[in-house]
Amino acid sequence: MIHSEVARSGGVPSLFINGREVPAMAYVTYFDEEGCFRSFREAGYRLFSLAVYFGDRGINSVTGISPFSPGIFSRRGEADFSLFDRAVQRILREVPDALIFPRINMSLPAWWEEENPEECNDTGVGGGPRRCCFSSRKWRETTREFLRRFLSHVSGSSFRDHLFGYQLADGNTEEWFSYDQTGSIGPAARSEFARRYPGTSDDAAFRRYLSEAAAEAIAEFASVAKAETGRRLVIGSFYGYTFEVPFWQSNHHALKILLECPDLDFICSPASYITRRSPEKGWPYMLPVDSLKLHGKLYFVEYDTRTFRTRLLRESHPEICRENTYDSPVWKGPSTEAASLGILRMNFAQQLTGGHASWWFDMWGGWFDSPGIMREMKLFRTIAESALKEPRRESVAECAAWIDETCFAQTDSPVSACCSGGRIAIVQSGIPFDFYLMSDFDRTVERYRAALFFLPVPTPEAERAIAVCRTKGIPVLILSPEVPVTAEKIRDFCVRSGIHCYNPDGDAVFVSRSYLAVHAAYRGEHPVILPNVRRILPRIPAGEAVVSDRITLFLESGDTALFQLQDEEDNPTSSTQTRSKSE
């Protein structure tokens, strides 16, 4: 009987299956019949996912794309598991030893929403149907029932020992965004808020509650999944895009609830979208990822990375995607394999140095269908496997950034400039950072030599934290909408605070105890200075190890180099250089 869990190893949360730590790297696609499962198995991968649907509304209520496949409960009074079963068997025929964690889209079918209008939001989107309200008790009851029936089916199946976990999905784009795009507001939301906060008419309190309702629903369904699987499998969900969606309507600002949930093992998000069209820039985190680590949650990054093989959805599946849908520039990949590899390398490097998990999301199929890309996928898997042997994989950051997730409820206006501009500046500062929720401030502040606060909207909790830092003599930098922030400003602040800068030239530098990566902001030579002498082993591209505190490398704009760092007892004063050239 299969058993999986998240436990600490090397200082970070890690995935264990049947008592063995495994590289938490997976392959995922929406269209399993067009997937590259065999190719990824040949590259060393064993973790896979596929989509399963309860209903028939499609994944995106805004664009109106058609469902990718019929839902299990699409017909009232019936349950049809056959499509899911065949999809699993199709994977197992290509990869007999596959370990699978399905993404369960728990969105209810149209017939339920039509029969229960009082459990839906006040409005639909763009004249579309009214969808389920996250505060509805009846919606939760039905979803729990369907989830139990699905998990019971799997437990009685011939492939049950190939499933090591589940990802719980719902809401718009399966990411727990409100279906109405206004916070999931309906009769159930108003009545539940009144019950929980009697006599309260404060708008900010109501907005905070809407996020609480979404997070509590995830926690409730995670509890069901844990119980139905005998607490033997890992359970996770999208949520907590604190920096990426800085507006209360997203429902993503109650991450604290899920960090404290004993039934949720991993939390996921895509790689940030704010630098997708600027491949020379590194990508910032959507989530306060170090709060996840603090609470023992594994962070799964979804790399829906476009490549030179990416086609638009209407080109690959015109039957489900109408004209002028999913065709903006963000859905197009680089024009060359070389440019694609630079981004993929950056993705892997940030995962490796951050101590995270990931899946390569081949959305419509064929995005990784290239010998060059698959050679790289094999190399990533090999490096990730060897990294498990490192006894220390934790962060080396001496500066941390905090954000109060409750602040967004204080304003009607999105405060994206502060959150997006500040994160890009941090990535380009050449200085490693950790990222936390303000609710974890007291547990973490003593670890750091300097403190940065995202302050989209002032809150009493943030003001108290700033005062604590000043009392303790910890230097403080505040990022607010009123004050533009640059990489130079952050770098100068950190250096004045006695914090080491690895690179002053605007490159994205990712660092852990055992690995360092540079993502090039320009074509040319890139200097990297370490805080002490280490044994430096070039891994991407491969090269000879040297003992030094400096690296000088030549990279094309948008390319990435990865190095393994090891302690060198025999040469504590060496200052020789190593030179590496991008292939």
N, C-alpha and C positions, 0 to 999 in steps of 0.2 A: 504494500500500500504506500503510495507516494506521500511524502511529507516535505513541506517547504516552509521557510521562515526567513525573517530578516533579523540579523544579529550583527553585532559589531565585530569587525576584523580589521586589523591595521589602523585602528582609530576611526573608522567610518562604518556606517550601516552597510551591510553586504547581504547578498542573496545566498541562501543555503538550500540545497535540494537533496533530500535523503542524507543529511548530515555532512554534505560536501559543499564547500564554497565554490560557486560557479561564476564565470564572467557574466554579468547581467547585461548582455547585449542580445537583442532580438531582431527578428525580421517580421514586419507587419504589412499587410495589404488589405484593401477593401474588396478586391476582386481575386479571390483565392484561385479561381480557375486560370488566371493569367499571372499568378505569382511566380517568383523565382525561388521557391522553397528548396529545390534540389541544388541549385547553384549556391545558395547560402549554406546548405549542409556541407557541400564540397569545400566551402571556405572555413568550415569548422564550427558553424553555428548549430545549436540545438534548440534554442528558445524561439518560439513562433507565436503569432496571434492571428486571429481572424475575427470578423465581425458577426454578431448574431443580433437579431432584431425581435423585440416583442411586438411592435406595431408596424404601421404602414404609412407613416407620415413623411418619411425621408429625414435626412440628418440636419437639414438647414431650413428653418421656417422663413428665413428672409429671402433667399433666392428662389425657393420653390422647386429645386431639383427633385426629380422623382426618386422614390425609394430604390436602393441598390438591389434589394431582394424582398420577397414577401416576408411578413413577420409571423412569428410562431402563433400569436394569438389574434391574427388579423380577422379571422372569422369568429363571430360571437359563439361561445359555447364549445369551441374546438381548440385543439392544440396540435400543431403540426411541427414536429421536430426534425422532419426528414431532410430539409435543406441543410440544417446545421450538421446533422450526422454525416451526410455525404461530403460536406466541406471538410470536416475533420478527417474522414477516411481518405479523402483526396490528398491531404497533407501527409498522412501516415504512409500512403503508398509511395510518395516521393522521399519521405524521411521517416523510416520505420522507428527510429529512436527519438522522434520529436517530443519536446516538452512544450505544452501549449497553455496560454492564458488568454481565453477569449475576452474580447471587448463586448460587454453586454449592453446594448442600447435598450434601456428599459422604458423608452417612450411608449406610452399606451396607444392602442389602436384608435382609429377614427371613430369606430362605433361607440367606444366608451366615452369619448369626449362629447359626442353628439347626444348621448343619453344622460350626461351629467353636466349640463351647462353651468350649474351653480358652483361646480368645482373647478371651473376654468377661469382664466384671466378675463378682465373686463373687455379687452380688445384683442384682435389678432394683429398681424403685421401686414401692411399693404393690402388690406381687404381680405386677407386670408382667414382661416378658421381660428376660433378661439381655442387656445391650448391649455393644458393642465397648469394649475396654480400650485407652486411648491409648498404652500401652506395647507393644502387640502388634506384632511385626515383620510377621506375616502380614497383619494389618489394614492396615498401612502399604503393604505390597506390593500388595494388592488395590486399595486406594484410588489408589495411583500408576497402576496399570494402567487403571482406569476413567477417571481424570483425563486420561491421555494419549489414550484412545479418544475422549473427548468433545472435547478440544481439536483432535484430528486431524479430527474431523467438522466442526467449525466452520471450520477452515482450508480445507476443501474445499467450503464452502458458497457460495452466491451472495451471502450477506449478510456475509461475513467482514470486509469493509472498513467495516462499521458497528460493530464491536466493538472498543473501545479499552482494555479491561481486564477483570479478573475479581476477584470477591470470593470467597475460599475460606471455606466455612462447614462446621461439623460440631459435634457435641456437642449438649447440651440447648439448646433455643431457637436453635440454629444459632450460638451464641456461645462455643463451646468450653468450656462448663461440663460437668463430668463427668456421664455418663448415669446413674450410680448415686447421684449427689448426695453421695458420700463421698470424692471425689478420683480416681475411676477406678482402683479397686483390684481386681486379679485376679491369677491366676497369672503372667501376663506382667509385671505391674508388680513383683511380688516378685522374680522371676528377673532382670529387667533391673536393678533396684536392687542386687541382690547382685553382679551382674557388674560394675557400674560402681563400687560402693563396697564391695569385699570386706571382710568382717569387721566391717562397721558395722551396729549394731543401734539406733542413735539414732533416736527417733521424729521429731524435727525434721528430720533429714537426709532421711528417707523422705518426709516431707511436702513438703519443698522439691523433691525429685526428681519428685514427681507433677506439679508445675507445670512443671518442666523438660521432662518428657515431652510435655506438651501443646504448649508453645512450640516444641520441636524438631520435632514433627509438622507444625506450621504452616510452619516454615522449610523442611522437606523438601518439602512439597507446593508451596510457593512456588518452590522451585528447579526442580521439574518444570515448573510453568506457565511460568516464564521461559524455560526451554530449549525447550519445545514452541512457544512464540510467537516464537522468535528474538530474545528480549529486546527486543521492539518494543512491548510493551503493559505497562501498569501492573498490579500485583498487590497485593491487600490482604486484610485479615482483621480480624474482631473480635478483640480481646484486650486484656489489661492493665488491667482495671477495678480498679486498685490501691486507690483510696479507696472505691469503691462496694461491693465484696464483700470485706470485711476478715476473711476466714476461709479457712483453708488448703484446705478442700474445694472451693473454686471453681476451682482449677487456674490462676488468673490472676496468679500472682506470680513469673513469670520473664520479664517484659517486656524485660529487658536483652538476652536472647537475640535477640529480634526487632528491637530497635533496632540491633543489630550485624549483622543479616541483610542481605546485599547484594541479595537477591531480592524483598524486600518493600518496596513503595513507599508504601503508606498503611495506617494502622491506624484502626479505627473503634470507636465505642461509641454507644449511645443517649445522649440527654440524661439527666442524672441523674433518678432516680425519687424522691429523698428529699424534694423539695418539690413534687411533682406536685399535691397537694391543697391547696397554699397558693400560689395564682397571684400573690399580691402579693410573693412572694419570688423572687429570681433563682435560677437553677439553678447549682449548682457542677459542676465537672468530675469525671468519673469517673476520668480518667487524669491522670498527670503530663504534661500536654500540652507543656510546654516542653522536656522531654527528647526528645519526638518531633521538635520543631523543631531541637533541637541536633544530632540525628542525621540530619536531612534527610528525615524521614518526614512525609507529609501526614496531618493528622488529619481524618477524615471523621466528622462528627456525624450520627447518625441522629435526625431529628426525628419521632418517632412521636407527634406532638402531637395530642391529642384536640381536637376542635372541637365546635361546636354541631350539626354535621352527623354526628357519629360515632354509629354504631349498634353495639350489642354483636354479637359474632361469631355467637351463636346466633340473633339477629334477622335478620342478613343471610345467614347460611349455616347454617341449622339441620341440614342434612344431615351436617355434619362436626363439629358442636359440640353436645355433650349439655347437658342442663339443669344449672344451677349450675356452669358452667365459663366462665372468662373473663368473669365478670360482677361482679367486685368494683368498688368505687368508682373505682379507678385506671384502669379501662377506660372511664369515662364522661367526656365533655367538658363544658365550660362550657355554660350554658343560653342564652347570647346570642352573636350575632355579634361584638358589641363586645368582650366578654370574650375571645373566641377570638383576635381581632386583637391584643389586648394581649400575649398569650402568643407568638403567631407573630412579632410585632415584636421581643420580647425574644430569641427564638431567633435571628432574623436578625442583630440587633445584636451579640450575643455572638460569632456566627460571624465577622462582618465585622471587629470590633475585635480578635478573637483571631487573625485571619489563617488561619482554618480553611476546610475544605470541608464540604459538608452535602448530605444528601438529605431531601426531604420524603416521609415514609413514610405513604402512604395505605393502611394495612394491608388492610382488608377492602373498600376501595373506597368512594368517595363522601364522604370526610372533608373534601375541599376543594371540594365541589360547591356553590359559592356565588359569585355575581358579586362581592360585596365581598371575599371571600378571594382570588379570582383577580386582582382589581385590585391587591391588596397583593402577591401573588406577582410580578406584572409590575413593580411598583415595586422590590421587592427585587432582582430580576434586573437592572434598569436601574442601580441604585446599585452593585451588585457589579461590573458591567461598567466603570463609571466609576472604581471604586476601583483597578482594575488599572493605571491611569495614575499613581497615587501612587508616588513614588519611595521613600517610607519608610512601611512598614506594620508595623514591628516594635513590640514591647511598650515601654511607658514605665515599667514597674514598677521600683521601687527596693527592694523587699523580695521575697524568695523563700521558698518553703516546700519542704522536702525530706522524703522518706519512704523508709525502707529496706524494700523489698518482701519481704525475707527474714524480717522479724520475725514475720509471721503464722504461720509454721510453729512458733513457740515456744509456742503456747498452743492449747488445745482450744476456748476460748471466743471467740466473735466479739467483736471490739473495735470495734464500730460507733459507740459513743457518741463516741469520740475523733475518728474519721474523718468522721462525718456532722455532728456538732455543730460541729467546727472549721471544716469547709468552709462551712457556712451562715453562721457568724460572719464569715468572711473576705469572703464575698460582700456582706454587709450592713455591712461596716466603712467603705465609701466609699474604700477604698484599693486600687489595682491590685496584684496578686500574680502572680508566676510560680511554676510547680509542676514539681518535678524528682524523679527517683529519686535516692536517696543515692549510687548508683554514679556519678552525674555531678557530685557535690559539688565535687571538686577542680577541675573544668573551669569551674565557674560561680560559685563563691562570691565571687570578687573583683569581680563585677559589681554587688554589692548593698550597701546601707547597713545592712541589718538582715536577720536570719535567723530563720525560724520552722521548728520541727521537729515533725512529727507523730511521736509516740512511743507508739504503741499498746502496744508491748513494747520495752524497751531492748535494744539490740544493740551490740556493740563498734564497729561502723562508725558508728553514730549518736553514740555517746559520743566517738569520735575527732573527728567533725565538729564537735560542740559545743565541744570543747576547742580546736580550730583557730580557731573564731570568737572565742572568748574571748581567745586569744593575740593575734589580730589586732585586737582591740578592736571587733569587730562585735557589736552588741547581739543577744541571743538570747532568744526566747520559745519555751517548750516546751509542746506540747499533748499531754496524757496523759489516760488514763481517770480518774485520780484528781482532776484539777483541772478543774472546769467552765470553759468558755471562752465568752466573750460577744463580740459585735461591739465593745462599748465597750472591753473589755480589749485587743483587738487594735488598735483605733484609737488608744488611749492609748499603747500600746507603740510604734507606728509614729511617731506625732507626736513623742514624746519622743526618738525616734531621728533626728529631722530629716526625716521623710518627709511629703510633702504629702498632705493629705486633701481629696478632691474634694467629699465630701458627708458631714456628720456625723449625718444623720437616719435612717439605717437603710435608705436606698434601695440597690439594686444599681446600681453604676456600672461600666461597661465602657469602657476607654480604650485607644487605640493612638496612634501619632504623628499619625494623620490623622482619627480618628473618636472620638466620645464618645457614649455612650448612658446614659440614666437609666431604670431600671425602678422604678415608684412603689410604695412600701410602704404608702402611705396616700393618701387624697383630700385635695388641697390644694396649696399652693405648695411648690416644691422648689428650694432654692438649690444651685447648683453653682459652685465656685470653682476656676479654673484656676491652675496655678503661674506662668503668665505670660500676657501679652496675646496673643490670637490672633484671626484673622478667623474668626468663627463663623457657619456656614451651616446653618440648620435644614433637615434632609432629611425627617424623619418627625416630626410633620407639616411640610410645606414652609413656608418663611418667608423673610424678608429677612435678608441677611447684615449683621452688625455687627462692629465691632472692640471687643473687651472681654476682661476676665479673669473675668467673672461671667455666669452665666445664672440667671434666675429663671423658672420655668415652672409652670403649673398642670396637674396630671395627676389623673386618676381612679386609684384604687387598682388596681394590676395593669396599668396602661398603660405604654407605652414611648415615649420620644422619642429621636431620633437626630440628631446634629449632625456636620457635617464641619468639621474644624479645619485652618486654613491659616495659614502665617506671614504677618504683615503688617508689612512693612518701614517703611511710611510713618507708622505710628501706634504707635510703641513704648510710649507711656505712656498710651494711652487707657484709661479705666476705665468707660465707659458700659455699660449693661446691655441685654440683649435679653430679651424676654418672649415666650414661646410658649405656646399653649393647645392641649391635646389635642383632636382632632376626634372 
